Structures are given as C-alpha cells and as structure tokens.
Amino acid sequence: MSNLRLYDKPECPFCWKIRLALFELGVDIERIDSADPATRAQWQALTPRKTVPVLVRDERVIYESNVILEYLQDLTGQLLPKAPDARAQARLINAYSDGVIGTGLREVIFEKRGNPQAHWNMERIKRGSTQFEAALGYLADQLGDKTFFTDSYSLPECALTARFGLAEAYGVEIPERFENLRAWFSQMKARESYPATAPKHSIN
C-alpha cells in the first residue's frame, strides 16, 4: 500500500480501532492529528460529516471507520474470517461495540474528560458505567471460551480493544464475573499493537 495517510484523533475509539487494524496488518501510515489547526481545513474538506478517522490512499478518500475497516479487509483479506457466517458474526459484534458498548462509555468519558473531579456529575457516571456493564453479558456469551470472537483476530478485536482501553483509562472496569472478557482484554493488551496505538496521554 502506498501513500497512506490517516487523519486521526488519539482518544477517538473509531480512530483507535483503525490504528489497531493498520498495526496488526503491518501497514505503515502517516498519522496526522486532526486537532492540529494547520490541517483542520484540509481534512474537513475531505469528509461531509467533518469527523475522523479519514483514510487517504493516493487519491482515494475513505471516511467512516467501518468503511475503512472493510476497505482494509478488501485490500489484505486479513480482518475477517473466511466463512460467511463467521464474517457476519464479526460484523455484528463490531456494530455492537459502536452502538451499544460505546453508548454507556460515552457518558462516563464526556463527563470526566477535561473536568476537575470535584465537578463530575456522579449520577451520569454511574448511569454510564451501569449501562456499560449491562452490555457485557452479550459479549461474554459470544466469546465463550474462545481466544478471539471469531476464529482469528478480526473486526471485533479492533473495535472492542479500543472501547475497553478507554473504559479502563476512565475508571470503568470489567466486572470479575466476566472472567472470559477480562482474560481476552489482557491478551489484547499484551499484543504489540496495544501500546503502539494507545493514546499516550491517558492510557497507562
């Protein structure tokens, strides 16, 4: 792959899952911080929603994180299983990460980020944490005793590693009763891709 650029935001879970995918695929890329005033007008002109991530390959511009993941899958054949049913399962869990897991976490992160602890709305944080925990049962059932959510590292690993990483950074833990999810996340953190792609300012 040549001339790849990623307009990126370190703590954005949608960006982080793209960084994870690129690292796992062994793809070199130029990362450009979307917060840099010098590049803001440039990248915002590339996407109608004015959001990141935005991937540029030569003259091709791709926005929306899941479209980017599918594009990387099409280029490499390495982010989805071979069997149609397993591919559907990977896509469903990826969507669940965005639409369900992310909803409760967003409440916690948006309340804590940039606010002094004395000003935190604890009710909002508790509500978001409870919503996050309630969503984990489905994932625990889907994972079972497997190493990955399908038969290899795929879309769910990219998406959920980013979500769980942000949860940990903002003090939202995976309860002990979800032992398989805790073990899975520990394995994901042990991969080289985790420290290489994690937001340095918030993830230990």
Protein Blocks (a to p, Z undefined) as FASTA:
>chain_A
ZZiacdddfklmklmmmmmmmmmnopacddddfklmklmmmmmmmpmnlpacdddehjac
cehjklmmmmmmmmnopmbcfblklmmmmmmmmmmmmmmmmmmmmmmmmmmnopafklpc
fklmmmmmmmmmmmmmmmmmmnmmafbfblbdcfklmmmmmmmmmmmmnopacdfklmml
mmmmmmmmmpmklmmmgcfklpZZ
